[in-house]
Amino acid sequence: MVLGMILYEGVDLAYNTLRLVYNGTTGVYNWWFQVEVPGRVAIEYHLEELKKLNNRVKELENALVEKKD
C-alpha cells in the first residue's frame, strides 16, 4: 500500500514537472519568436467587440437622457 502511494506520488510529480517545463518552454519560444497564439487573437477580438458594445450602450444612454430633457 505504501509502495503504491509512493509510486503514484512519483508519477504525479514527474507529470506535473514535465508539464511545467513544456508550458514554460513553449511560452518562451512563442515570446522569443513572436508567435501569435490562436486563443489570444480570439480574446483580443472579443475584447474589441465588448468595447464597441459598451460605447454603443453609452451613446444610447446619453441619447435617452437628452430625449428626457
C-alpha positions as CSV (number, residue, x, y, z in Angstrom):
1,M,0.0,0.0,0.0
2,V,2.8,2.4,0.9
3,L,4.7,1.5,-2.3
4,G,1.6,2.2,-4.4
5,M,1.3,5.6,-2.8
6,I,4.9,6.4,-3.3
7,L,4.7,5.3,-7.0
8,Y,1.5,7.4,-7.5
9,E,3.1,10.5,-6.0
10,G,6.3,10.0,-8.0
11,V,4.3,9.7,-11.3
12,D,2.2,12.7,-10.3
13,L,5.3,14.8,-9.5
14,A,7.0,13.8,-12.7
15,Y,3.9,14.5,-14.8
16,N,3.4,18.0,-13.3
17,T,7.1,18.8,-13.6
18,L,7.2,17.8,-17.3
19,R,4.0,19.8,-17.9
20,L,5.5,22.9,-16.3
21,V,8.7,22.5,-18.3
22,Y,6.8,22.0,-21.6
23,N,4.5,25.0,-21.0
24,G,7.4,27.2,-19.9
25,T,9.5,26.2,-23.0
26,T,6.6,26.8,-25.4
27,G,5.9,30.1,-23.8
28,V,9.5,31.3,-24.1
29,Y,9.7,30.0,-27.7
30,N,6.4,31.8,-28.6
31,W,7.6,35.0,-26.9
32,W,11.1,34.9,-28.4
33,F,10.0,34.3,-32.0
34,Q,6.8,36.4,-31.6
35,V,4.5,33.6,-32.5
36,E,0.8,34.5,-32.2
37,V,-1.2,32.1,-30.1
38,P,-4.6,31.5,-31.8
39,G,-6.6,31.8,-28.5
40,R,-5.0,35.2,-27.8
41,V,-6.3,36.6,-31.2
42,A,-9.8,35.4,-30.4
43,I,-9.6,37.0,-26.9
44,E,-8.4,40.3,-28.4
45,Y,-11.3,40.2,-31.0
46,H,-13.9,39.7,-28.3
47,L,-12.4,42.5,-26.2
48,E,-12.7,44.9,-29.1
49,E,-16.3,43.8,-29.7
50,L,-17.1,44.4,-26.0
51,K,-15.5,47.9,-26.2
52,K,-17.7,48.7,-29.2
53,L,-20.8,47.4,-27.4
54,N,-20.0,49.4,-24.3
55,N,-19.5,52.6,-26.4
56,R,-22.9,51.9,-28.1
57,V,-24.7,51.5,-24.8
58,K,-23.2,54.8,-23.5
59,E,-24.3,56.6,-26.7
60,L,-27.8,55.2,-26.3
61,E,-27.9,56.1,-22.6
62,N,-26.8,59.7,-23.5
63,A,-29.5,59.8,-26.2
64,L,-32.2,58.8,-23.7
65,V,-31.0,61.4,-21.2
66,E,-31.1,64.1,-23.9
67,K,-34.6,62.9,-25.0
68,K,-35.9,63.2,-21.5
69,D,-34.7,66.8,-21.2
